[in-house]
């Protein structure tokens, strides 16, 4: 009996199958994002704690190797990070408070100078500089108010920080049990693959966090020193912005560098602004060609286009916090994909080995 002729050609059926797969994957991703947003009050501290654990893991392991009990080592690590982060936040906030008025005034002067040459565009910049504090306050309040509804910004920030710090303590203390717990919960035959994926993702996040922190510190110090030499007002505050902006690749460096150049243009003139631009560009060249290859050579490398799309997607989901979390989470995902490709390539039989 002759088989019935298919209604659609093979190429159309393959295209329809791929469309179905893509739609199914997009639906799963969308549902996952919606669930994360719905349970953000629990998910955000966990993600922050995972990033903190990745950053502090080497210090905790060194303390354990030195003979310190795991709980004591985790407690000391958390105390140390609380002191360091608290001190850094205090320095950044104090620098911005002390020099914020100078920076805003300089931006207004720069906008007025630009408006003299470019008309309405410069006037818009002047209005933006005049309302910079109000705009930043509203933007920050909007980004933070979505974390814990009905709670003040200060209260929710403290609650999230305390929860994240406690989770960091437990994650560090019980890190030696993580692999065993994962293997016990994994399906039969998939324990080795899941453990390898988790370890590769952790290494990617560890490398990103350590490398980004070190690069941000070096960039901030170099640009601050350069602005101080050029006698640009608000150098400490601008350096603080450079440090914070370094955790948002490309976009953060561009915004903080542009602010430094505009401040120099307003207070020190066109020549000093060119020197400030040279300092910013020199630091960026040093970062791109020396610091990143040396410090982040063992981490997952992502194309700049992928990073920009990831930052935009993170901003659309969770604002500033999403921008900060998007890149390390994407680095973990790239690490998992590389691990799967490596394992499946090793398991694929070679043509010479076939019977």
N, C-alpha and C positions, 0 to 999 in steps of 0.2 A: 504493500500500500504506500503510495507516495505521500511524503510529509507535506503538510499544508505550507503554502508560501507565506512568509511573515508579511504583515501589513506595512511595516516600516523597514527601511534599509538598516544595515548594521551600523553605519556611521551615526544615524539619527538615534538609534537605541543607545549607543555608547554615550552620545552627548546628553541624552535624557538621564542616563544613570549617573553621570558626573554631576549634573545639575541637582539631582536628588541628594547626592552625597554632600555637595556644598551647602544646600539648603538645610540639611539635617545638622551639619557641623555649625552653621551660623545660628540655628535655633538653639543648639546646646550651649554655645558661647553666650548668646543673649540671655538665656535663662540663668546661666551661672553668674553673669554680671548683675542681673536683677536680684538674685539671692544675696550676693555680696553686698549690694547697696541696701537691701532690706535689713540685713543683719550686720550693718557696718559698725555698730557699737561694740560688737564682739570681734569682728574680723580685723578692724584697723589696729587695735592693740596687739593682736596676734601677729600681724604682718610686721609691725614695728619691732616686736620682741624677736621675731626671726631675724630681722636685719641686725638688731643689736647683738644677738647671739652669734651671728656670722662674723661680726666685727670683733667681738670680745672672746671668741672661742680660743684663739691661740694663746692669749694671756691666761685664761683659765687652765688650759692644758699644761702650760709651763708651771703654774703653781702646783698642780696635781703631781707633776713629775718631780717637783722639789720636795714632796712629802706632805703637802698640806691636804687636809681632809677635803673631800669634794664639796661638802656643804659650806665649809669655811672659805674655800677658794671661791666658790660662787658668790658668797656674801661679800668678800673683799672686792671681787671684781665689780659687783653692782655698786658698792659704796664708792669705788674709784670712778666708775663711769658717771655716777650721780654728781660727784664733786667736779669732775672735768666738764660735763655737759652744763651743770649749773653755773660754773665759772665762765664757760664760753658764752652762755646765754646772757649772763650779766654784763660781760665785756661788750658783746655785740649791742645789746639794748642801751647800755650806757653811752657807747660811742655814737649810736644813732641819735640818742636824745641830745647829747652835747653838740653834735654837728648837724643835726637834722635841719635846724633853721638856716644854717649856712648853705646847706645843699639846696634846699627849696628856694632860698633867695637867689642863689646863683643860677638855678634853672629858670627862674622868672626873668632874670636879666638876659640870659641866653635866648629865651623865647622872644623877648622884646627886640633884641638885636636881629634875630632871624625874621621877625615880622616886618622890620624895616626894609628887608630885601625881598621877602616872599609874600607879603600881604596877609591874606586870610589864614594861610597855613601857620604862619608864625603866631597870629592872634589865638588860634586854637591851642597851640603849644603853651602860650602864656596862660590861658584859662586852665589848661591841664595842670600846669605847675602851681597856679594859685590854689587849686583845689586838691593838691596831691595828698595831703594828709587825710582829708575827708574821703577821697576816693579809696585810698589804701585801707582806711578804717572800715568803710563799708564792704570792700572786697574781702578783707580778712574776716569780718563778722559773718558775711554770707558763707564763706568757705568753712568756717568753724561751726556755725550754727547747725549745719546738717549732720554733725557727728552725734550729738546727744540732744534730742529735741526737748525744749522746755527748760534747759539748764543754762546758766550763764556761761560765757566764753571762758572765763577764768576757771570756773568750777569744772567744766568738762575737760579742759586742758589738763588740770591737775589730776582728775580721775583717770584719764587715759594714760598719763605719764606714770602714775602709780601702778596701774594695772600692767602696763607694758614692762615696767621695771620688775614687778613680781614675776611675771612670766619669763623674763630673761633669767632670773634666779633659778626657777625650776627647770628651764630648758638647759641651762649650763650644768646644774647639779645632776640631772638625769640624762645627760647627753650620751653616756656610755650604754644606756638601756634603749636608746632610740632605735638602733638597728634591730635588736631582738624583738622589740614591740612591732616594728614594721613587718618583720618576717613572719611573726605570729598572726598578723592580720591579713597578710597577702594571700591570694588564691594559690592553690597547689600548683607548683611548678613555676611560679612567677616571682618567688622570693628573691632570687639572685638578681633578676632584672630590676625589680623595684628598688632594691638596696643600692644597686649601681646607679640608677637614675637619681635617687635621693642624694647620694654622695656627690655626683657630678653637679647637681643643682646647687648644693651647699658650697662646693668649691667655687662655682661661678659667682655666687653672691658674696662669699668671703673676699674673693679677689676684687670684685667691684667696690665693696664698701671700704676695704683697706686702701686700695689704690686711689679711689676718689677722695677720701679724707686727706691722704697725704698730699695729693696734687692740689686740692683746694687750699690747704695750709700754705704750700709753697707759692701758689699763685697770689694769694692774699698778701703774704709778706712781701713779695717782690713788687707788686703794684703799689702797696702802701708806701714802701721805701721810695719808689720812683716818684710818687705824688708828693711825698714829703720833701724830696730833693728839689722838685719843681715848685715847692711852696704853694701847692693847690689846697684851698681850704676844704675842711671836712675829709682829709685823707684817711683818718681812722675809720670813719663811718663808711666811706666808699670801699675800703679794704674789707670791712665786715660784710658788706653786700657782695663783694667778690667771693668771699668764702662760702656764704650761704648759696649764692647763685651757682657755684660749681657743682652742686648736687643735681642741678638740672642741666644736662649737657647741652652745649651750643647756645641754647636760648638764654640761660642764666648768664653766661659769659658775655654774650652780646649786649644784654640790657645793662649789666653792671659796668662794662667798658664804655658804653655810650654815655651813661650818666657821668662817669669820670671825665670824659672828653668835654661834655657840655659844661660841667662845672669849671673846668680849666679855661674854656673859651670865655665864659662870662666874667671871671675874676682876673685872669692873667693874660688874656688876649689870644690872638690867633696863633702866634708863634709857640707859646707855651702849650696851647691846645694841640698843636701838631706834635710837640714833644710828648705830651700825654698819650696821644694816639700811638706814637711810636713805642712807648713803654707797654701799652696794652697789647699791641700787635706782637712785640718781641716776646712777651710772656706767653701769648697764645702759640706762637711758633715754637718756643721752648717746650711748652706742654705737648703739642702735637707731634713733634719730631724727636724729643728726648725723654720727657717724663713719662708719657703714656707707653711708649715701647719698652722702657726700662721697668716701670712699676707695674703695668698691667699687661705684660707680655704673656702671662699664663692664664689670663681670664678670657672669657668669651668675647670675641671681637664682633661688633655689629656695625653694619653700614650706617652712615649718618642719616640716610633717608629713613631707615627703619627706626632709628632713635627718635627722629622728629615726629614720625607718625605715632609712635608709642607715647611720646609726651603729649601730643594733641589728644589722643584717645584717653589717656589718664586724666587730663584736665577736664574733658567733657564728662567723665564719670564722677570724679571726686575733687575737682578744683586743684588747688595748690598741692594738697596731700597726694592726689592722684599723680601729679607730675613728678613728685619725689619718689613715689613707689613704683611707677611704671617701668623705669629702666632696669632696676635690679630684678624685678619679677620677670621681665622679658629676658634678661641675662640667664636667669634660672631655667626658663623655658628653652632657650637656645642650648643650654648645657644638656638638658634632657634629650632634646632632638639629636644632638651630636652623639650622646651615649647610645641611643637606639640605633642610629645609623652605623656606629662602630660595631655593635653587637650583632646586628643582622648581616653586616658585611662579613663578619667572621664566621657566622653560622651558614652562610650561603655556600654550597658545595662548588668546587672548581670544576671546570670541564674535564680536566685531566684525571680527576678522581672518580668520574662517573664510570659505571660498568659498561 
